[in-house]
């Protein structure tokens, strides 16, 4: 036999020569949930994750930095009485997210803080946009509020703004609003191909943010589509996005690959709550080796084309990689 591919796998040294992708803790972003209460409250469907109070947030970030994770993305669990149809709390400069950003940047100026732009945590309807009387999600009215939300986060010190709402034209509008206010250095990480996915279930439980009526299919993408992701990518790129994201990650590796081949921008992928929950649940039952499955899932996302990975496993993965 002339060709014996196994020769390139014969020892750890030769395998290291021929390995094509590698994970690094520097590519991981750690999503964190914050709430108004003092105490941390564990999230049942996301073993290991909690809604964090102010002290819990600092403790968790301290640990993350220690593990080698240098960036976080914040999601607020907003008190029910603060939720309104227009999501007004999203632009409150004294709100939970601005206060959390300030607390983090004061303690660790070098920490990279990413923030989520969308109305669902603040909306009494549980939608990412404003809901009209007939149930439609109003695009342009929503984009105006999102610009206010992005500015509020930038003023508090956010480094990267990540719109996850999927309204049309929001990347360009947010870029314009940021530039106009002097925030030229604040980046935009666009949720370019965000699918209407069942894998967000545990996250919606964590934030109590499930839609009160209907679903998100008029703004999030159909899981059947990939060409549409390329169209969204071209628009976000044109509107000034700095990085493009695919979400969820594991079930959409082909989308990540397609984007990789069509844009020169760096790509992010979000390994979402349901992907995390599946691995954690199987590992808890002893049905698979949790650490190996975690690392393999992340490496696959990297191999498919992600430069940056948002994952609830960030700390565990970073520890496993050192
Ligand atoms: C909403 C948002 C969602 C997630 C991030 N931002 C949920 C949704 O669209 O309903 C999901 C993240 C996860 O499941 O880990 N703007």
Boltz pocket constraint, residues with backbone or C-beta under 6 A from the ligand:
constraints:
  - pocket:
      binder: B
      contacts: [[A, 116], [A, 117], [A, 118], [A, 119], [A, 120], [A, 128], [A, 164], [A, 165], [A, 199], [A, 200], [A, 201], [A, 202], [A, 203], [A, 204], [A, 209], [A, 271], [A, 272], [A, 273], [A, 274]]
      max_distance: 6.0
